[in-house]
Amino acid sequence: MREEGHDAVASAIEAGRIRFRPIMMTALAMVLGMLPMALGLGAGSSQNSPLGRAVIGGLLAATLMTLFVVPAVYSIFGRTLITKAERDARINAITQPGA
């Protein structure tokens, strides 16, 4: 995206839009697969149900972080920083328009 001239925020939004469906489909398939284990259906499954609930909770948290936190952190750290000399030049250009 940077080669096309987009900034980090636009890149993060576009990546989130493109990856939303595959991430949600994967998370939903895993949650539905772990649901019988989490509900404790069957003989002797009361020992495994806490594990199923923990896996589902962790997957939901990881999915939310993947969709929201990772793009936000990327947009914060992916910004192009300017040097002190560039900043001073911009300030001088604004404060001294005729110079």
C-alpha positions as CSV (number, residue, x, y, z in Angstrom):
1,M,0.0,0.0,0.0
2,R,2.9,2.4,0.7
3,E,4.2,1.9,-2.8
4,E,0.8,3.2,-4.0
5,G,1.1,6.2,-1.8
6,H,-1.2,5.3,1.1
7,D,-0.4,6.0,4.7
8,A,-0.4,3.5,7.6
9,V,-4.0,4.3,8.7
10,A,-5.4,3.7,5.2
11,S,-3.4,0.5,4.9
12,A,-4.7,-0.8,8.3
13,I,-8.3,0.0,7.3
14,E,-8.0,-1.7,3.9
15,A,-6.3,-4.8,5.5
16,G,-9.0,-5.1,8.1
17,R,-11.7,-4.8,5.4
18,I,-10.0,-7.5,3.2
19,R,-9.3,-9.9,6.1
20,F,-12.5,-9.6,8.1
21,R,-14.4,-12.4,6.4
22,P,-11.7,-15.1,6.5
23,I,-10.9,-14.3,10.2
24,M,-14.5,-14.5,11.2
25,M,-15.1,-17.7,9.3
26,T,-12.1,-19.4,10.9
27,A,-13.1,-18.2,14.4
28,L,-16.7,-19.3,13.9
29,A,-15.7,-22.7,12.7
30,M,-13.5,-23.2,15.7
31,V,-16.0,-22.0,18.2
32,L,-18.7,-24.2,16.7
33,G,-16.3,-27.1,16.8
34,M,-15.5,-26.6,20.5
35,L,-19.1,-26.0,21.5
36,P,-20.0,-29.6,22.4
37,M,-16.8,-29.8,24.5
38,A,-17.6,-26.6,26.3
39,L,-21.2,-27.6,27.0
40,G,-20.1,-30.9,28.6
41,L,-22.2,-33.2,26.5
42,G,-21.6,-36.9,27.0
43,A,-20.2,-39.2,29.6
44,G,-17.1,-37.9,31.5
45,S,-17.1,-34.6,29.7
46,S,-17.4,-32.6,32.8
47,Q,-13.6,-32.7,33.1
48,N,-13.1,-31.3,29.6
49,S,-15.7,-28.6,29.6
50,P,-13.5,-26.0,31.3
51,L,-10.9,-26.5,28.7
52,G,-13.5,-26.0,25.9
53,R,-14.7,-22.8,27.5
54,A,-11.1,-21.5,27.9
55,V,-10.3,-22.3,24.3
56,I,-13.5,-20.5,23.1
57,G,-12.8,-17.5,25.3
58,G,-9.2,-17.2,24.1
59,L,-10.2,-17.5,20.5
60,L,-12.8,-14.8,20.9
61,A,-10.2,-12.5,22.6
62,A,-7.6,-13.3,19.9
63,T,-10.1,-12.6,17.1
64,L,-11.0,-9.2,18.5
65,M,-7.4,-8.3,19.0
66,T,-6.6,-9.4,15.4
67,L,-9.4,-7.3,14.0
68,F,-9.0,-4.1,16.1
69,V,-5.9,-3.9,18.2
70,V,-3.3,-5.1,15.7
71,P,-4.4,-2.6,13.0
72,A,-4.5,0.2,15.5
73,V,-1.0,-0.5,16.7
74,Y,0.2,-0.8,13.1
75,S,-1.3,2.6,12.2
76,I,0.4,4.1,15.3
77,F,3.9,2.6,14.7
78,G,3.7,2.7,10.9
79,R,3.6,6.4,10.7
80,T,6.4,8.2,8.9
81,L,8.2,10.4,11.4
82,I,9.9,13.6,10.4
83,T,13.3,14.7,11.6
84,K,13.9,17.7,13.8
85,A,15.4,19.7,10.8
86,E,12.3,19.0,8.7
87,R,10.0,20.1,11.6
88,D,12.0,23.3,12.1
89,A,11.9,24.0,8.4
90,R,8.1,23.6,8.4
91,I,7.7,25.9,11.4
92,N,10.0,28.5,9.9
93,A,8.0,28.4,6.6
94,I,4.8,29.1,8.5
95,T,6.1,31.8,10.8
96,Q,8.1,33.6,8.2
97,P,6.0,33.5,5.0
98,G,8.1,36.1,3.1
99,A,11.5,34.6,3.9
